[in-house]
Structures are given as C-alpha cells and as structure tokens.
Amino acid sequence: MKNSMLIPALIGGLILASGSAIPVLKLLNCFCCAWLVLGGTAAAYLYVKDASQKISLGEGALLGALTGMIGSVLHALLSVPFRMFMTAGIIEQVQEALDRPEIPEEARDFVLSILGSGGFSIIGLMLGFLFMLVFALIFATAGGIIGVAIFEKRKNGDVIVPPPPMIPPPEVPFA
C-alpha cells in the first residue's frame, strides 16, 4: 500500500460509512449499494487527482478495497448511536408484547437474548460488521476501479512534471 492512498481511502471510507449509517441516507444503498460504490469512486478521484503518474486499474482496486475496509470500521462505529436511538421505542413495544401470558417462557428468553442490552447484541454487531465488510470490499473495490477508469485521463508513460520555479531576471541598474 502506498502512503498516498491512505488519505483518499479515509475520506472515501467516511463517505461510505456516513452514507450507509445515517438512517434516511442509507436508503440509497438499495440502488446497487450506491454509498459503497460512491466511497470507492471518491477515493479514486482524490488519488488520481494528486498522483504524478498514471494510475492503473489494479491500484484503483487496491484503493477501493482499502476504502471498503476503513469504511466498514467507521460504519460500525457510526451505526451504534443510530441503532440505539432508533431501537429505544421498539424494545419497549417488544417487551410489552412478550409480557402476554400466551407467550412461552423459552420464546420470551430467546427474543430477549437476541435483543440484548440497548436493543442489539454484540453478536449482532459483529455479524453486521462482517456483512458490511464483505459488501464494502466488493462494491468499494468496484467503485475504485470505476473511479480510475473515469478520472484517469493520462496515457501510458505520461508523467506530470511540475513546472520549474520562476527565477526573476537579474536587476540591471539604470545608467
């Protein structure tokens, strides 16, 4: 991994994670995991923009995979507060429904163990993270490849050379 990939991957991962964790925005993932692809594409754009040489599709794939891994970790961190906020009322309703006498004790215990404390269990969080990691690796990698294909316009061998520094002309005294 190149050091210059880290900042674009962090920014792309943040785009991927925030879009996928915020309740209303995450609905966009229903369209071909759009936030995951967008995170990889954004990382590729930032990487290509700052690169001095032509970027290959393989580098775009590596950048997308890195973006997917970072985005999965950030998504796990960001989604916890949203889950806690969203599930607070649901837990109360489920517990009221489970308090009925016709619900068997085993079923009640099973449902409560799945809910865990705070509306979700550690196992649920880990499974959600693994699920996100698999999909983020696939779709952010695709986004990295797509981003390089769209934004890399240099031909093979083209190198961006910065212009030489401007040297002011020597001052000539007036006689």
C-alpha angles and dihedrals in degrees: 000000000000119000091232089063094063100073095046089046091051092050092045090046091052090051090048094047100043094047091048096045103044106090102230096035094051090069086078087071087072086077103073094307089296097181091052093051091042092053091053092045093049091050090050091050092052092045095048092045093058099036120108094204136044112284117225125222088245090059088049090053092049091048091049092051091050089048090051092052094048091043092052092054092046090047091054090052095045098044096057096073092044092050092049092050095044097045099047095091094037093058092056091051092049092049091050090051091048092053092072113113094232092064110096116239092237092055091048092051092047094052092045091050090053092049092048119177117328095015100294138054132232088247089054091051092049092048090048090051092050091047091050092045094055094047094041091052091052100042100034089051088053088048091052091052092046091048093052091046091052103038104033105090101160121110122233111288095018110136124186106231116192113236116259115263115270111253113201115232115257115268113249116205115232113241 
